[in-house]
């Protein structure tokens, strides 16, 4: 049994070695240009070998291309790939492009019950075979044939989904999820990087989830293909985090609350850089993120307990790394209801690149009378290995919005908001490995941000008013992180972060109230506000963490972080954040994790609450996390996880909320807007999750019992996103062509507030003076929220690449999930005023279609 591989980059020496191994003389040179080459009657293997020697990357197995297989039809044309396809077609075979190779496989019309896995292992830096690589495939498959150094073939594999784990001394282990189809050869191309000691890669922190294509058994995982096929609005990578235990979301925004925290308490990191407000339609619920799901390798999520190198966020982190293509070049072009996109990625010699560009399509499908939501984003990355120990990377993210939302288009009752946003982020990073045990990362970053919101409300029966809100921010940052592996059992990290920033705010707003809006007690019937601010200053941080492997089963990590801000004009507001984590193995398949830590969050220079009349910054907030979790593996395919968390929040920043309509067009002009100033806040609960990966079916489920409250004037009040019970679940089925997924979300209704119309003593003129008086805040609840989302996709093989077509439906059952209350006043038969209530809802059934061409 032999397998032949030919790629130009392996060079002539490898081709000669292959020829010697298979007992063949070096193939003759192709015929001179213009000279006819007869193929009829020649051995098929000899024809392919001739093209292979000329640099064509053909791969075949002698199980398919036997020595006695002859060319039976004279092919036409001059393209080697076309010629070989015609020769193979007569024998029920064809070619498939995979990982930069053309692999000989059985034609789909001539499939058999079993398939083949071909694993090609090489170094990422030099593209040389890794001769001593160990390959393990789960579920178990028949024993492999090692046909060449770095090439392993597994025959007679049952169709289904498998995980391939590759390890080699001196290299980092690599995992891949693959699909094996009947009669097909699945090529797994693995590029391996130099290894880091185990102490560096151990995940000590609790509440850490990976949503990656690289799957490890000790983690809660949704792999990358599942991300792309998850039925979430706009294929947004941040929305996938809403499926995790402890997350709370209404489905409109791409943001989520983590374990009772506010939306802005979650940091978003891409390729080591904390992103600055990476959302589209930011002034109306931040509906989409500015990150292409297909441009990233996966998502790492901390819902709490994150390590000390991350700071200035109080609840959680979403950490992403960009895609590293295993092919020399790969391109995708997609069109869907939500966006049109193009992505290209590849590598050559010492360089690697990725470019993603997307344009939103909502303005093309929405009736113009409801507005024009235009937006686009571009992300690019370029990596260059200056030396084997130094790599330079340049990253850029640019997002642009010109969004118009219209609620009423009649000129005399015009209600609309126009929002224009530009967000440019650039960061350059140099990675150095000074020795096998010491490395550093140095990054320079530049951010330019501008946002203008211009809106008007023209309903005389409620509000006549307008707003002009312009804000700009510029930031320049320097970050340096160091890592030292003192011994196989001791790992130290430390770093310094510095940011200088300046911002400018220009705000004016006014309103006159009528109807129900004029009846709110202790509220003016008109107001006007004009404010400006121009803060500037710095953010500074330093940290150190120390990780020790105390025994084969126990690892501890201790850390300390210091943060300070100079733009707040506070006399002393520096923060110290100690943290501690413990990982202890209770057996080969059971892990216990404990985390305690203090987390601070300052008010960003771009987060001034000027729209609510606040022109000063608040002191940094504080949260103490205590987390205990246990994870147990069952038969390598099932994972059970139980986690208890307790989050005590202090120095909580005052915030502003709308009691009845959180989706208001200009929320600060609404009379139901209230200032909430908790003395403290508390979130606690238990999360239970189980998932099953492997085979054609995957499924996962989680249940969270929790409570999130504010302490206000000595009383515990539910936070507006508190959900006592929450259930998440999903199931996916797939084969080589089809992907079908269902995802479910059910949780207790979020809190809401009652409203009463009371009749105080008569006014001076003798007429009754009615007043609208809210009841106890968040004393009531909306009905239970539930949504079932569906997606199906079908892949079609083309002569060049493949085409993916999909249909997805959010809120498949069109459930009316309450989000908002709309109060109004009417007169009864006696002429007395009475309240009229109508309800608004989160998203209705939302279908979408799209296609993606990959080549």
C-alpha positions, 0 to 999 in steps of 0.5 A: 500500500502506497500513497504519493504526495507531490507539492512544489514546496517539498522540492525535488529531494522529496520527490526523489525519495518518494521515487526510491521508496516506491521502486520507480526511476525518476519520471521522464520530463513532460513533452516539450510545449506544443508536442502532442502527448498520447495517454491512451493505454498508459498506466494511470499511475505513470501519467499522474506521477509525470504531472506530479514531478512537474509540480502538480500537487496530486495525492493518490492511494494504490488501493485506488490507483492500481499498477494495472489501471490503464488510460482507456479514453484519450483526454483532451485539453492542456490543463493537467487537472482537467486531463487527470479528471477525464482519465479517472472518470472512466474508472469511477474516480475523481479529484477533490481539492483539499488543503492545497492538494488534489486527492484521488477519491471515488466518485460520489456515484460509486461510493462504498460503505467505508471511507479513508482518512489521510493525515499529513503532518508537517511543521508550520514554519518550514513545511517539512514532514514530522516523522515521529508524529503520533496520531490518535483518532476517536472514536477508534478506527482501524490501525493506520498505515504509515506510508511516508514520514509524516503521512498516515492512512486509515482505511475502512473507516465508518462514515461519521464525525471524528476527532484527530489528535496529533502530537510529537515531541517538541511540538504543540499538540493539534486537534481537528474535527473531521467528517468522513463520508462513504467512499471518500478520502478525507485529507487532514493537513496539520501544521505543527508549531514548536511546543510550549511546556505543559505548565503554560497551556494548563487552563486553571481558571474556572468558568472558561469555555472554548468554542473552537475548531480545536477540540480538547476533552477537558473543555466545554466545546462547541466546535467552529463548524457548529458556530458557523451552523448555529441558528443565530441572527447574522452568523455572529460569533458573539451571539454564540456566547449567549448560548452558554450557561450564565448568559442572559440576552433578549435576542435583539442585541449581540451583547449579553449579560454574564452572571448578572452583570451589565452589558458593558462589563464584558470585554472583547479581545481579538488577536491579543487586542481589547477591541473598542466598541466593535458593534454595528447599529450601536445606538439601537441595541448593538444588533451585530458585531463587527467581526466576521464569524468565518474570519476567526478560529474560534471563541474563548469565553470567560463568564467569570474568574478570568486570569490576571493578565486581563483586567478592567472588566468586571464580569467576563471576556470573549477572546478570539483568534483569527483563522489560520488557513491550512491551505496556501490560499483559500477564498470565500464569497458569501451573500445572505439576507444580512450581509455580502462578504468576501474572505481570503486567507493563505500562507507562503514561505514565512508570511500569512495573511487574512482579509475579510470584508462585509457589507450589511444588506438590511438596507436593501431588503427593509422598506425605506419607510422604516429607515436605512441601516447601512454598515460595513466592516473590514478586517485584515491581518498580516503575519511575517516570521522575521526569524524563527524566533521573531514574528511581526503581525499587523492587524486592522479593523474598520467599521462604518455605519450610516443607520437611519431608523424611522418609526413615523414618516409623516412630516408632521409626526416625524420620528426618526434617528440617524446615527453615523459611526466610524471605528478604526483600530490598528495594532502591530505586535512583535512576538519574540522568543528570547530563549526556550523558556522566555518570550515576550509580546510587544504591541502598539495600538491606535484607535480613532472613533467618532459617533454622531446621533441626530434624532427627532420625535414628533408625536404631540400626544407623547413627546415632541423633541430632538437630540444631537449627540456627537462624541469622538475618541482617540487612543494610543496604546503600548502593551508588553507581556512577558512569559517565563517558564522557570521549570516544567512545574513553574510558569510566570507571566507579567506585563505593562499596559499603557494607554493615552486617550482623549475624547470630546462630547457635544450634546444637546437635547430637548423635549416637551411632553403631552398625554401620558408622558406629561402625567408622570409625577415629579417630572417636568413637562419640558426640559432642555439640556446642552452639555460639552466635555473634553476629558483626556488622560491615561490608563495604566496597568501592571500585573504578575501571575505565578503558576505552580504545578504542585503535583501531578494532579494539582496546579495553583495560580496566584496573581496581582494586578494594578490599574489606574486612570488619570482622566477621571479627575479623582484624587486617588482611584488606583485599584489592586486586584488579587486573584487565585485559582486551583485545578485539582484532578480527582481522577483521569476524567474528573477535574475540580476548579476553584477560583477567587478574585477581585475584578475592577472596572473603570468608566471608559473615557468613551462612556461618559453618561452625558446624555443623562446630564452627567459630566464627571466620571465615577470611581471604578466598580469592584466585583469579588468572584468566588467560583467552584466547579467540577467537570466529569467526562463520560466515555470520551463523548459526554461531558458533565459540568457543574459550577457554583458562582457567587459575585459580590459587586461594590461601588456600583456605578449609578445607571439609567434605565427605562422602566417600560420601553428599553428599546426606545428610539431616544431613551433619555427623552422618555419620562419613564427613565430613572436613575438607579444608584445601588449601594451594592449588587449580588449575583449567585447561582448554580449551572449544570451543563452536559454535552455530547460530541462525536458521530453524526449527532451532537447535542448539548444542554444547560440549566442555570438557577440564579438570582441577580439583585441590586441593594437599594435603600436596604432592600434587594431589588431584582436587576432588570435582566434577572432570570431565576431559571434558564434552560439552553439546549441544542442538537445538530446532525450532519454528514458530508453534504448536510448540516441541520441544527436546532437551538432552544432558549427558555428563561424566566421572564425579566422583571418589569414595573407596574403603573397606576393613575392616581387622582390627588386632591383637586387642583386650584381651578377645581379640576382633578390633577391625575398623576402617573405613578410607577409601582415598586420597581421590578416587582412584576415579571414578563411572561416566560421567554422561549425561542426555538431557532432552526438552520439547515445547510447543503453543500454542493461540490463544484469544479472549483471549490464548493457552494454552501446554501442555507436557510435559517429561521430565528424564533421558528414558532413565532412566539411572542416574548414580551419585552416592553410595556406601552402605556397610554391614557384614554377617557372612559364613558364618564370622561374620566382618564384611564390607563391603556396598556399594550405590549411589545415583543422581542423579535418575531419569526425571522427567516433568512437565506444565503449562499457561500462559495468556497474555493 
